[in-house]
Amino acid sequence: MKPLKRLGFDIAYLAVLTRERVKPLSRWEGRFSRRQVRALRHLGLRTDTVERPLLNGGTTNELIFSSSSRYLDLYRRKYHRRPIAKDRQTVTTEGFLFGYPACCVHNFAENGYARNEFQGRGQEILFHWACPGCRATPELLPHYRDVHRRCREALASQGPSPAQLLRASLPAAALSLLFALAPSRAGAGDAHWLPLGEGDSDGDYLAYNEEILLGTQCAVPAGDPSGPQEAVKYANLITALPGTPSETSCYADSALVYGIETCQICSETLNMGFVTIHNPLRALSIDIPFIALHYMQHGSFSYDGSVHNGRVDVELLKKVLAPLDSDHHSVPTADDSDGDGLRDEYEPRFDSLVGDADSNNNGLDDGSEAAEGLIEKLSRAPVIGPGEKIPRDTPYVQYQQMWGVENCEVCGMTINMGSVRIVNPSTRMEMTFPIVGLHYLAHGRFAYRAGPIAGEVDAGRLRALFSDFRRRHHDDHIGDVHAAALANHPNPFNESTEIRFSISGTGATTVTIYNINGQLVRVLLDDHLAGGDHLVSWNGQDDGVRAVASGIYFCCLEHGGEVLATKMMLVK
């Protein structure tokens, strides 16, 4: 029991399958600790670590484990310090080593994720993609189901969060192995890579806002550009989704229609219908025409068929599949008691709860949801280059690139070592952090790590920087002081709410209320205060002593050159 809990569900599931020889050899490609290695050995498994070079010049370590040293030795001889590859021979060899049915291995090498009758009926807990009409998989499924059930029961005391339950439809370990085995259909210079024109200044087949959303801005491509890599990744995710409707997990269903259409590049014919991807916990869905999925498999978010043409909505697709993008969550956040990637002190500012990783039960942890909202705002902010006119009323972004790169410690992406500067001219606020911080924000984390570059994007300051509040100017001298805390109680409130804040040092201080449109509603305080704790209250009236309507309001604290804000809800 204890060794399993030290491993966490995904590695524990693999470990039990391996210990009971359902799988002769297993591989874990995510981050792992010495404690987890010791737990595997306590379960009677032999372990080894294999170093693999990445295309970007970095390296990654794979943890392999088996009941027999023979399999470990064979894998090490074949792959230690050998580049990760996805050719047919590698797919076949690895499939046999991992104990997958021969028919499934050969079919996967030839056809990839061909539709099978096991989708929604057990495919989601397997580590191989079953071939259509497979005779071996039905014999294996009872063993997988039994181990899956026992692992869930053994780890039940850990209380999986709704986010973990949603990800259970496709375990992280399964995702890792599927990506490792999946033969990419995109080739260098594939004619399916449709150019974007003016929206793609760096020629990587992604628009700027898409690069921010996907975390590839200022990435240094090695081999294929970022766009084709991301398109193939999302195509694999879609194809691997189960087809059975669920209230707690992502799934996909196909809508076939009478008629076919032809790819304008390769003349392949496809049904004119589409696949709908559902995220029931977030009440989100997206329709992807079959012709669009065909182009994504070749490496393009743009598509051109004889009936449908256009571009996949990358922002919506990313939101729908967000719970499956959890690899970068392995980088820990400081002072984060519930492990949701958001510091405890910032939870109230994002309307989330300390001690609850998924405060609104939508299958996405609070840190990921906060990062998602901010990266979307960043993707829409104008980029101002040297000598260009600076806007007066909207936040903008400036890049300060450097000679030098670092590799993300999670995915190995090579990223420029420079920094990004974000400025809100209305409030005169600004902040600067490494470009790799944008990469991690796109993957749901404020903490980042790439070689010697490690730290954390200040979530509270970034949120305040993108607030629409208009900063009021004062003639008072402000010394070395800053706002430290801001919160109100009760929230939501009916008649009135108390607003508590703490400041250090003496200086001009204002507390103002704005509506959701950024319009000033009430000035509660405009004074020169001494440092310490302070309290003001708001009775739901504007400056004209008129009662305001029910809804969301923002309390804005300005002090020492900083602007802090908290969201309040008035309910009548």
Sequence and secondary structure as in RCSB ss.txt:
>XXXX:A:sequence
MKPLKRLGFDIAYLAVLTRERVKPLSRWEGRFSRRQVRALRHLGLRTDTVERPLLNGGTTNELIFSSSSRYLDLY
RRKYHRRPIAKDRQTVTTEGFLFGYPACCVHNFAENGYARNEFQGRGQEILFHWACPGCRATPELLPHYRDVHRR
CREALASQGPSPAQLLRASLPAAALSLLFALAPSRAGAGDAHWLPLGEGDSDGDYLAYNEEILLGTQCAVPAGDP
SGPQEAVKYANLITALPGTPSETSCYADSALVYGIETCQICSETLNMGFVTIHNPLRALSIDIPFIALHYMQHGS
FSYDGSVHNGRVDVELLKKVLAPLDSDHHSVPTADDSDGDGLRDEYEPRFDSLVGDADSNNNGLDDGSEAAEGLI
EKLSRAPVIGPGEKIPRDTPYVQYQQMWGVENCEVCGMTINMGSVRIVNPSTRMEMTFPIVGLHYLAHGRFAYRA
GPIAGEVDAGRLRALFSDFRRRHHDDHIGDVHAAALANHPNPFNESTEIRFSISGTGATTVTIYNINGQLVRVLL
DDHLAGGDHLVSWNGQDDGVRAVASGIYFCCLEHGGEVLATKMMLVK
>XXXX:A:secstr
 HHHHHH HHHHHHHHHHHTTSSSEEEE S   HHHHHHHHHTT EEEEEEEE TTS EEEEEEEES HHHHHHH
HHHHTT     SHHHHHHHHHHTT  HHHHHHHHHHSS   TTTTTTGGG SS   TT SSHHHHHHHHHHHHHH
HHHHTGGG   HHHHHHTTS HHHHHHHHHH      TT TT    GGG TTSSS  HHHHHHHT TTB   SS 
HHHHHHHHHHHHHHHS  S  SSS EEEEE  S EEEBTTT  EEES EEEEEETTTTEEEEEEHHHHHHHHHT 
SEEEBSS EEE  HHHHHHHTGGG  GGGGS  TT TT SSS GGGGGGGT  TT SSTT SSS HHHHHHHHHH
HHHHHS B  TT    SSS EEEEE  S EEE TTT  EEES EEEEEETTTTEEEEEETHHHHHHHTT SEEEE
TTEEEE  HHHHHHHT         S   S EEEEEEEESSSBSS EEEEEEEES EEEEEEEEETTS EEEEEE
EEEE SEEEEEEE SB TTS B  SEEEEEEEEETTEEEEEEEEE  
